[in-house]
Amino acid sequence: MKTFGCIGCGNMGSAILGGLESQQDISLIGYDPSGNVPCTACDTNLELAEQADFIMLAVKPDYVESVLETIQPALTEDKVIISIAAGVSMETLSKHSGGKCPVIRCMPNTPAMVGEGIFAFCFDDPALTETQQTAVHTMFEQIGQVMVLPESKFNAFTAIAGCGPAYVLYFMEAVTEAAVSVGFNRKEATEMAINLFKGTTKLADESDHHLSLLREMVCSPAGVTIAAVNHMDRTALRGNIIDSIFKARDRGIEMSK
């Protein structure tokens, strides 16, 4: 049985631990300064690193270097570091772990908290064995979609899928406010927005049609939907969404430096 340890048990760390809990061949341990750990708790980062085969860093990017230097004495080639810290490069992970074990860069998104996440993994470290890579892939594909990407695509993935839930929720908030403005109470408005996105996502997932065609199906000639879509086009909503994603990507590149 392998031991999976998580340093930092906030929302994302706890969500991943919760998702892995049902897997019979994994033992879970965690460490968080707050003491709130949803599995067997360790007293220090170093104690966790000594016990774990896979060590996930679910801490803020500013803390990654100091955590790695603290646990470095416990690292061996049989252990694997998995970092979900945005903007922290493979080079930084390797440098501050002393090159003593393989490192993996991972970017999840918040729907992982309900078992519907997307996880991007960078398996570019030449020290990573095929067995270790397969073990990580197998663990995470049971709690969400796994994408294997070169590190060069991580900032783009983060800007789209990592930040994406915020974009969707932002649009949902706008729809909710519009519904309240035209007379629905807030509970009704929120339920409509949630089910609108839930149903549309399922339609897009289960249909063989392109997204553009599915949108066109709603736009009857001279109808109300095309009037709304035309307004979105006139106000460059599509272009602003694209530009926003570019802004997020560029910020990720800045953080990586």
C-alpha positions as CSV (number, residue, x, y, z in Angstrom):
1,M,0.0,0.0,0.0
2,K,1.3,3.5,-1.0
3,T,1.0,6.5,1.3
4,F,-0.3,9.8,-0.2
5,G,0.5,12.9,1.9
6,C,-0.8,16.4,1.5
7,I,0.9,19.5,2.9
8,G,-1.8,22.1,3.1
9,C,-5.3,21.0,3.7
10,G,-7.4,23.9,2.5
11,N,-10.2,23.7,0.0
12,M,-8.3,22.1,-2.8
13,G,-6.0,19.9,-0.7
14,S,-9.0,18.6,1.3
15,A,-11.0,18.0,-1.9
16,I,-8.3,15.9,-3.4
17,L,-7.8,13.9,-0.2
18,G,-11.6,13.4,0.0
19,G,-11.6,12.1,-3.6
20,L,-8.8,9.7,-3.0
21,E,-10.4,8.4,0.3
22,S,-12.4,5.6,-1.5
23,Q,-9.3,4.1,-3.1
24,Q,-8.4,0.9,-1.2
25,D,-4.7,0.8,-2.1
26,I,-3.8,4.2,-0.8
27,S,-3.2,5.4,2.8
28,L,-3.8,9.1,3.3
29,I,-2.0,11.5,5.7
30,G,-2.0,15.3,5.9
31,Y,-0.4,18.3,7.5
32,D,-1.8,21.8,7.9
33,P,-0.7,24.5,10.4
34,S,-4.4,25.1,11.3
35,G,-4.7,21.4,12.4
36,N,-7.8,20.9,10.2
37,V,-6.8,17.7,8.4
38,P,-9.5,15.4,6.9
39,C,-7.4,12.2,7.4
40,T,-4.6,11.0,9.6
41,A,-2.7,14.1,10.7
42,C,1.1,14.6,11.0
43,D,2.7,17.0,13.4
44,T,5.1,18.5,10.9
45,N,5.9,18.8,7.2
46,L,9.0,16.7,7.7
47,E,7.2,13.9,9.5
48,L,4.7,13.8,6.6
49,A,7.6,13.6,4.0
50,E,9.2,10.8,5.9
51,Q,6.1,8.7,5.8
52,A,4.6,9.5,2.3
53,D,5.5,8.0,-1.0
54,F,3.6,10.8,-2.9
55,I,3.9,14.3,-1.3
56,M,1.4,16.8,-2.6
57,L,2.2,20.5,-2.0
58,A,-1.2,22.3,-1.7
59,V,0.2,25.5,-0.3
60,K,0.3,29.0,-1.6
61,P,3.1,29.6,-4.2
62,D,5.0,31.8,-1.9
63,Y,5.5,29.0,0.6
64,V,6.6,26.2,-1.8
65,E,10.3,26.9,-1.6
66,S,10.5,27.0,2.2
67,V,8.4,23.8,2.5
68,L,10.6,22.0,0.0
69,E,13.7,23.0,1.9
70,T,12.2,21.9,5.2
71,I,11.3,18.4,3.9
72,Q,14.4,18.0,1.8
73,P,16.2,15.7,4.4
74,A,13.4,13.1,4.0
75,L,13.4,13.0,0.2
76,T,14.6,10.0,-1.8
77,E,14.3,8.8,-5.3
78,D,11.5,6.6,-4.3
79,K,9.3,9.5,-3.3
80,V,7.4,11.9,-5.7
81,I,6.7,15.6,-5.1
82,I,3.4,16.8,-6.7
83,S,2.9,20.5,-6.6
84,I,-0.4,22.2,-7.4
85,A,1.0,25.7,-6.7
86,A,0.2,28.1,-9.6
87,G,3.2,29.6,-11.4
88,V,5.8,27.4,-9.7
89,S,8.0,25.9,-12.3
90,M,9.5,22.4,-12.6
91,E,12.9,24.0,-12.4
92,T,12.0,25.7,-9.1
93,L,10.6,22.4,-7.7
94,S,13.7,20.5,-8.6
95,K,16.0,23.1,-7.3
96,H,14.5,23.5,-3.8
97,S,14.0,19.7,-3.4
98,G,17.7,19.3,-4.0
99,G,17.1,17.1,-7.0
100,K,16.6,14.3,-4.5
101,C,13.3,13.0,-6.0
102,P,11.2,13.3,-9.1
103,V,8.8,16.3,-9.2
104,I,5.4,16.6,-10.9
105,R,3.6,19.8,-11.6
106,C,-0.2,19.6,-11.4
107,M,-2.9,22.2,-12.0
108,P,-6.4,21.3,-10.7
109,N,-9.6,23.3,-10.8
110,T,-12.2,23.8,-8.1
111,P,-14.9,21.4,-9.5
112,A,-12.5,18.7,-8.1
113,M,-14.3,19.5,-4.9
114,V,-17.4,17.7,-6.2
115,G,-15.5,15.0,-8.2
116,E,-15.8,16.9,-11.5
117,G,-12.4,18.4,-11.8
118,I,-9.8,18.6,-14.6
119,F,-6.2,17.9,-13.6
120,A,-3.3,18.9,-15.8
121,F,-0.1,17.0,-15.1
122,C,3.5,17.6,-16.3
123,F,5.5,14.4,-16.2
124,D,8.6,15.9,-17.9
125,D,11.0,15.1,-15.1
126,P,13.4,12.5,-16.5
127,A,13.9,11.1,-13.0
128,L,10.2,10.1,-12.9
129,T,9.8,6.3,-13.5
130,E,7.0,4.9,-15.6
131,T,5.6,3.1,-12.5
132,Q,5.4,6.4,-10.6
133,Q,3.8,8.2,-13.5
134,T,1.2,5.4,-13.9
135,A,0.4,5.4,-10.2
136,V,-0.3,9.2,-10.2
137,H,-2.3,9.0,-13.4
138,T,-4.4,6.2,-12.0
139,M,-5.1,7.9,-8.7
140,F,-6.3,11.1,-10.1
141,E,-8.3,9.8,-13.1
142,Q,-10.7,8.3,-10.6
143,I,-11.6,11.8,-9.3
144,G,-11.6,13.8,-12.5
145,Q,-10.3,14.2,-16.0
146,V,-6.5,13.9,-16.4
147,M,-4.6,15.7,-19.1
148,V,-0.9,15.2,-19.6
149,L,0.7,18.4,-20.9
150,P,4.2,19.8,-21.4
151,E,5.1,22.5,-19.0
152,S,5.0,25.0,-21.8
153,K,1.2,24.7,-21.9
154,F,0.6,25.1,-18.2
155,N,0.0,28.8,-18.1
156,A,-2.5,28.4,-21.0
157,F,-4.3,25.5,-19.2
158,T,-4.4,27.5,-16.0
159,A,-5.9,30.6,-17.7
160,I,-8.6,28.4,-19.3
161,A,-9.5,25.5,-17.0
162,G,-7.8,26.6,-13.7
163,C,-9.4,30.1,-13.8
164,G,-12.4,28.9,-15.8
165,P,-14.8,28.2,-12.9
166,A,-14.5,31.9,-11.9
167,Y,-15.5,32.9,-15.5
168,V,-18.5,30.6,-15.5
169,L,-19.6,31.7,-12.0
170,Y,-19.2,35.4,-13.0
171,F,-21.6,34.8,-15.9
172,M,-24.0,32.9,-13.7
173,E,-24.0,35.8,-11.3
174,A,-24.9,38.2,-14.1
175,V,-27.8,35.9,-15.3
176,T,-29.0,35.7,-11.7
177,E,-29.0,39.5,-11.3
178,A,-30.8,39.9,-14.6
179,A,-33.5,37.4,-13.4
180,V,-33.9,39.4,-10.2
181,S,-34.2,42.6,-12.2
182,V,-37.1,41.2,-14.3
183,G,-39.1,40.1,-11.3
184,F,-37.9,36.7,-10.0
185,N,-36.9,36.4,-6.3
186,R,-33.3,35.6,-5.6
187,K,-33.9,31.9,-4.8
188,E,-35.8,31.4,-8.1
189,A,-33.1,33.4,-10.0
190,T,-30.3,31.3,-8.6
191,E,-32.0,28.0,-9.2
192,M,-32.7,29.0,-12.8
193,A,-29.1,30.1,-13.4
194,I,-27.7,26.8,-11.9
195,N,-30.0,24.6,-13.9
196,L,-29.5,26.6,-17.0
197,F,-25.7,25.9,-16.9
198,K,-26.1,22.4,-15.7
199,G,-28.6,21.5,-18.5
200,T,-26.6,23.3,-21.2
201,T,-23.4,21.6,-20.2
202,K,-25.0,18.2,-20.3
203,L,-26.5,19.0,-23.8
204,A,-23.0,20.1,-25.1
205,D,-21.4,17.0,-23.6
206,E,-23.9,14.5,-24.9
207,S,-24.5,16.0,-28.4
208,D,-22.6,15.3,-31.5
209,H,-23.1,18.8,-32.8
210,H,-20.5,21.6,-32.7
211,L,-21.1,24.2,-30.0
212,S,-21.8,26.9,-32.6
213,L,-24.6,24.7,-34.1
214,L,-26.1,24.1,-30.7
215,R,-26.2,27.9,-30.1
216,E,-27.7,28.5,-33.5
217,M,-30.5,26.0,-32.7
218,V,-31.7,28.5,-30.0
219,C,-31.6,31.5,-32.3
220,S,-34.8,31.6,-34.3
221,P,-35.0,34.1,-37.2
222,A,-36.0,37.6,-35.9
223,G,-36.4,36.0,-32.4
224,V,-35.5,37.1,-28.9
225,T,-32.4,35.1,-28.6
226,I,-30.7,36.4,-31.7
227,A,-31.5,39.9,-30.5
228,A,-29.5,39.2,-27.3
229,V,-26.7,37.5,-29.1
230,N,-26.4,40.4,-31.5
231,H,-26.1,42.7,-28.6
232,M,-23.3,40.6,-27.1
233,D,-21.5,40.7,-30.5
234,R,-21.9,44.5,-30.8
235,T,-20.4,45.0,-27.3
236,A,-17.5,42.6,-28.1
237,L,-18.4,40.2,-25.3
238,R,-16.7,37.3,-27.1
239,G,-13.5,39.3,-27.7
240,N,-13.4,40.5,-24.1
241,I,-13.7,36.9,-22.9
242,I,-10.8,35.8,-25.1
243,D,-8.8,38.8,-24.0
244,S,-9.5,38.0,-20.3
245,I,-8.1,34.5,-20.8
246,F,-5.0,36.0,-22.5
247,K,-4.6,38.3,-19.5
248,A,-4.7,35.4,-17.1
249,R,-2.2,33.5,-19.2
250,D,0.2,36.5,-19.3
251,R,-0.1,36.8,-15.5
252,G,0.8,33.1,-15.1
253,I,3.9,33.7,-17.2
254,E,4.9,36.7,-15.0
255,M,4.5,34.5,-11.9
256,S,6.6,31.8,-13.4
257,K,9.5,34.2,-13.7
